[in-house]
Amino acid sequence: MASTQPKPYLREAKFPQDFGEILEVSRRAFQTDPPFLFCSNVTEVPETRLLKEEDNKRLLIFLTFFLRCCVDIKARITVVVYPEEGGKEKIAAAACWMPPKKRIASYQVGRLIRGGFTGLLKAWGPTGIRRMTTQYTDIAHKSLQKVLKKRVDDTWYLNMVMTHPDYQGRGCLSMIVREQFKFAPEATYCLEASTPKSRDQYAHFGFEVHGAFTLGKGKVGADGLPAKGAAAIGMEISPMIKRPSSSK
């Protein structure tokens, strides 16, 4: 007998109604993400794989700031939705795609304040902000810039993608990426893969690594948590580019 269970579908996010649910999906998805652990100075992750209260609070402060800025800049935010009884929806995954010419920048003082940068600075401190910007994003973009014939800001940039742990392995990432490729088929895309697993997933969609580098070497292990000696190998960050088929 054929299954009558409703199939998931993808749509653009609706704000403000989707904000809280996307925030919760991102919180669960980034609980153990190495760069976020490193930037927010998390020292340990419990066996439950759920952060301690204070660490979780710092993560939420960043994610709230980031999502507010994405909404403010009018990024293209898409969600994978699972229909539920009574016409309700469950957001299982989301992605923030930055269109060409639209980026969150340090000179956008008004946008940063509206997003809650003051709270983020207090939560992460200057060290955390430097780790996320000058040690991570800036280096990644410089690596991409060396191989692009256009500025990184002229491409579509996958700033963040997240799947709730309960829905991982169900093809949400594939739905998100392939839908975006249909939306802008002749665009050039950039992103950073923060784990070997995500790097391999993006390679499957045609992304290629350019200028991989190590973040946090001598301070943390591959999991983003504090380490010493030979264990402090840092995290491999892989800047990646997907060019349109017409350019190949």
BELBEL-V900137 format. One record per residue. N is the residue number from 0. PHI is phi in whole degrees, 0 to 359 (999 if undefined). Layout:
<<N/PHI> <N/PHI>>
This chain:
<<0/999> <1/291> <2/289> <3/256> <4/293> <5/303> <6/273> <7/292> <8/216> <9/246> <10/213> <11/284> <12/293> <13/244> <14/237> <15/271> <16/297> <17/270> <18/303> <19/298> <20/288> <21/296> <22/299> <23/292> <24/299> <25/294> <26/299> <27/290> <28/290> <29/259> <30/304> <31/235> <32/288> <33/307> <34/300> <35/290> <36/297> <37/293> <38/292> <39/267> <40/61> <41/284> <42/260> <43/200> <44/241> <45/300> <46/300> <47/290> <48/67> <49/245> <50/293> <51/296> <52/305> <53/292> <54/293> <55/296> <56/296> <57/294> <58/297> <59/296> <60/299> <61/295> <62/296> <63/295> <64/301> <65/297> <66/294> <67/300> <68/295> <69/296> <70/295> <71/296> <72/276> <73/65> <74/295> <75/271> <76/250> <77/246> <78/226> <79/262> <80/242> <81/254> <82/295> <83/233> <84/298> <85/76> <86/78> <87/279> <88/233> <89/238> <90/283> <91/259> <92/203> <93/207> <94/216> <95/248> <96/259> <97/270> <98/292> <99/307> <100/75> <101/242> <102/218> <103/274> <104/233> <105/294> <106/278> <107/275> <108/302> <109/300> <110/297> <111/296> <112/294> <113/299> <114/286> <115/104> <116/297> <117/301> <118/293> <119/294> <120/299> <121/294> <122/285> <123/265> <124/78> <125/303> <126/297> <127/296> <128/296> <129/297> <130/299> <131/287> <132/263> <133/292> <134/268> <135/239> <136/299> <137/298> <138/294> <139/300> <140/290> <141/295> <142/296> <143/292> <144/300> <145/294> <146/250> <147/276> <148/269> <149/223> <150/294> <151/303> <152/292> <153/269> <154/254> <155/281> <156/236> <157/279> <158/286> <159/197> <160/221> <161/212> <162/234> <163/301> <164/308> <165/291> <166/243> <167/291> <168/85> <169/253> <170/89> <171/297> <172/300> <173/298> <174/300> <175/295> <176/291> <177/293> <178/294> <179/295> <180/299> <181/287> <182/293> <183/224> <184/292> <185/256> <186/272> <187/261> <188/242> <189/228> <190/194> <191/237> <192/267> <193/260> <194/218> <195/302> <196/297> <197/293> <198/302> <199/292> <200/296> <201/291> <202/300> <203/297> <204/267> <205/100> <206/282> <207/238> <208/281> <209/221> <210/77> <211/301> <212/216> <213/253> <214/254> <215/77> <216/297> <217/89> <218/241> <219/225> <220/271> <221/295> <222/273> <223/85> <224/263> <225/307> <226/212> <227/229> <228/60> <229/295> <230/281> <231/276> <232/275> <233/77> <234/246> <235/277> <236/254> <237/243> <238/297> <239/224> <240/231> <241/237> <242/268> <243/293> <244/299> <245/292> <246/268> <247/266>>
